[in-house]
Amino acid sequence: MRTERINLWKDGEYHYPHAFGFQPNLHTYLHEDQQLHPFILIVPGGGYTHCAEGEGEVVAKTFFRRGYHAAVLTYTVNLLYMEPLGTQPLQDIARAVRYIRHHQESLFIEPDQLTVLGFSAGAHLGGSLAEFHSTVSDNRYPTISARPDRLVLCYPVISSGTYSHQRSFDALFGVHSSKELRETMSLEKHVPDDMCPVFLWQTMEDASVPVENSYLMAMALRQKQIPFEHHVFQHGRHGSSVATEEWANQHSTDAYTLEQVYAVLEQVKANTLIPADKAYAEEQIQKFDERRNPDYTDPKHIPNKEIAVWVDLCDAWLKRNHDLK
């Protein structure tokens, strides 16, 4: 396996004010056999406040073992709800897809086999790219499309309406942003005619992002006659990732997806960044400092054989629809 960190922006291209030295990036997990493989870009969730480490490397390795090249995207987040993200995460993921396509031959990627696979808010970001890719220009890759060939949405944040995960939209647009602004990124309202095929899954017991989000997306895809597959499992909590023993026992010794989070919290600790909500910031310091312990495992990570089959279902769907455009 060949692993590499790739920064997405050159000097002068990236300006998010709460980056504090962080640079959006890809971590690759590539086969070294010089054979063509389909590619999966993994987009962790985290409510647009962090990129969850349990939805990164372990997912990449899971699909790598099934014959895919993979990369994990660590995109811009808004931990303290102080600097609305706007379109910055969308620009990050669009640049990532264009970079991958630009290097398709040297990376030995099968043509037209680039899948974006996102979790929770990362699924919202992947869905945003699938819907709004044509609105994101790029001076470095002006002629390369950012449209995914396939899209996988795992317990996705979709709607800004009744069933919204409001905190994701708070991080994107600001705590006091308008209903109208939030609706501009309510994905069920903006499915284009050229939407790529979609695989969705969620659980009925999801207490963080209501299961109605995936139903709303499925209905919107159906209305536009976009090919999709939709699975709803009865049991399982939000954030279950691949739901395996490997995932549940994962330690945070290489939590590269949390780089920006730690950079922000170091500023808070040094009193060079004064949080709008000091109590919340202290909670984040305690939570993320705990994750720096090499022996830390998340007690919420509980294996679930029932929903772990989503990987088999997704793999079969991708291979069955290999030639579906």
N, C-alpha and C positions, 0 to 999 in steps of 0.2 A: 504494500500500500504506500502510495506517495502522498504525503501531507505537506501543505504549504499554506502560509497566511498571505493573502493578497489584499492590500489596501485599495479601496475603490476610487479614491479621489486624489488628484495631484495637489501640490501646494497651491493655495489660492483659489481652489474650486469649492472648498467646504467651509461653511461659516456658521454652523449652529453654535449659539453663544454658550451653551452649557456642555460643550464637548470636553473641555479642559484637557486637551491633548489626545483624546480618543479619536480614532479614525474608523468609520464604517469599513467592514472587511469581510472577506470570505476565508473560511478554513476548508481546504479541499481534502477529499478522501478518494484517491484515484487508483485505478488498476494500472499495473505496470507491464501488462502483457502486450501492449501496442495493438490491441484489438479494439474495434469500435464497441462502445457501450452506451446505452441510454443514460441521461444525466438527470439527477434530482437535486433541485435547489431547496434546501430546508430552511424554513423561516420560523424560528421559535416564537411562542407567545409571551405574555407577560403584561397584558393590559397597556401596551405602549409605554410602560414605565421601566421595564427591563426585558432582556432577552433570556428566557428561562433556560438554564443550563441542562435541565432534564429533557428538553425538547431539541437538543442540538446533536452532540457527538454520538450519543447512543442510537439516535435515529439514523444518522449517516452510516454508522457501522452496520446497522440492521439491513439497510437497503444495499450497502456495498456487498454484503455476503450473498445477496440475491442477484448480483451481476451488474449493478448500477454504479456509475461514477456518482459521487455526491459531494455537495459542499454545504456548509452552514453559513447563513448570512447573519452577521451581527450588525444591525441597523441602528439608526439614531433613536433614542428614547427620551422620555421626559419624566424622570423619577419623582421629582418634587412638585409637579404640576405648576411650574413657574414660567417655563418658556414653551408656549404652544408649538407643536411640531409642524403643523401645516402640512405641506407636501414633502418635507424632507425625507421621511421614510420611503415614500413613493419614489423619489428621485434615487435613493440608495438602491432599492431593489431593481429599478429600471436600469441603472448603471451596471448592476451585477449581471443581469441577463444579457445585456449587450456585450459586456466583457467576455462572458462565457461563449457567446455566439462568435465573437470576433476571433477567439482562440479555438474554435471548434476542431479544426484539423489537428493542431498540435496537441490538443487534449484527448484526441481519439473519441470524439462524441458522435454518436449516430445522428445523422441529419434528421431534423424534425422530431426529435425525441427529448426535448427539454421540458421537464415537469417542475412546476413550483408546488411545493408541499408545505402548507402552513398550519400552525396550531393557534387557536383562539384569536388573539389580536394579530398574530402572524398570519393567520388565515384571512383576516380582514385585509391585511396588507397585500397578500397574494391575490385576493379577489379584486382589490383596487387596481392592481397592475393589469389583470386580465380585462378589466372594464375600461380603464383610463390610459392604457399604454400609449395610445396615439397622441395624448396631450402632453407627454413628458419628452421634451427635446433634449438633445445631448450633443454638445459641440465636438466631443471626441469621437463619437460614433453616430454621425448624423444619418447614415443610411441603413443602420442595423435596427431591426424590429425588436421591441421589448416584449412583444406578446408571447406568453407561454404557449407551448404546444398542448399541454395538459395542466390541469389544476386540481390539487387535492386539498380539501378543506376539512380539517379535524376540529371538532367542537368549535365551529367558527363564530366569531363576532360578525354579524351581518348588518343588523338593523339599528337605526338611531331612534326608532319609535317606541311603541309600548313595551317591547321585549328587549330593549337596549341594554347593553353593558355600558352604563353611562360613563364609568371611569375611563374607559378606552377613548371615548369621544372628548372627555375632559382633557386628557393628555394631548390629543390631536389639536383641538381647537381652543382650549381654555375653559376653565370651570364655568364661566359666565357667558359662553358662546351661545348664539341663537339657535333655535330649532331649525331655522332655514339653512344656516351654515352647516349644521350637522347632517341635514338631509342630503347635502351634496355628496356625502360619502356613505349614504345608506344603500348598501349594495343591491338590495332587492329592487330598488327603484331605477337602476341604471344598467341593466343587463343589455349589452349591445347585440346586434344581429350577428356579429362575427366572434362572439364569445367562444373560447376554446371548450372542449369537453371537460366535464367536472365530475369528480368523485367526492361525496360528502359523507361524513359520519359524525354521530353524536350519541349521547345517552339521555334517556328520559329523566334520570336522577340528577342531571347537571344542575347544581345549585348556584353557579356563578354566571353562566351564559345560558339563558333559557333555550330549551330544545326547539322552540318555535323559530329561532334564528335559522336553523338549517331547513325547516319546513318552508319558511318564506323564500329562501333562496331556491329550493327545489321547485316551488310553484312558479317563480319568476323564470327559471330556466325552461320549465315545461311550456310556459306561454310563448317563449321565443323559439321553441323547438330546438333547443341546444341539447346535445347528447349529455346525459348525466346518469350517475348511479348513486343511490341514497340509502344509507344504512342507519337505523336507530336501534341501539341496544338498550335493554331495560335497565340494567344495573351498571354502575360505574360513576366515579366522580369526575369533575372537571380537572383537566391537567394530567390525564392518565398516560399521555405519550404512547409508547409502544406497549406499556402495561406488562412487561416481562420481569422476571427475577433479575436479569442483568440491569434493567433500568432502576428497579427498586433498590438495588444494592450499590448503585452508582455513587462514588465519592466525588467531591467537588475540587479535587486537586488541580484540575486544569479547566477551571470555569472561565474560559476566555470570553464567553458571551456576556460576562458581567463587567467587562473592562470599563465601560463608561460609568456604570453605577458606582464602582469603587472610586473612580476619578472625581465624581460629584461629591461623594461622601467625604473624601479627603479634604475637599474645599470647605465643607461644613465643619468638619473637625478643627480645621485651622482658622475658622472664623473669617475666611475670605469670601464665603458665600453665606448670606443670612437667609435661611429658609422662610417662606411665607407662613408655614405651619411648623413651628419648632418641635412640637410633640410628635407629629408625624415623622419628621426627619430623624428624631431620636429612635423611633421605632424601626426605621429603615436601617440605621446604623447598627442596632442590635441584631436585626434579622440577618443582614448580609455579613457582618463580622462573624457571626456564628457559622456561616457557610465557608469561611476561610479555614476552618479546622479540617485537616486532611482526612479525619475519620468521620466527618459529617455525612449523614445520609438523611434525606428528607422523610420525616415520619408519615407524611401524607402520600408518599409513593408506595402504593399497595398493589402488588401484582393482581391481575384480573384476566384469567384465561378466556373468559367469555368475550371480552372486547379486544384482547390481543390478536384475535383472528382478523382484525381489520387490515393488518399488514398483508396477510394472505389474500384477502379480498381485493385490496388495492393493487397488489402485484399482478394478480390474475386479470384485473380490469385493464391495467396498463399494457400487458402483453396481448390481451385479446383485442384491444383497440389500437394496436401498433400502427396501423395505417390510417386511422381515423383523423381527419383534419378538423 
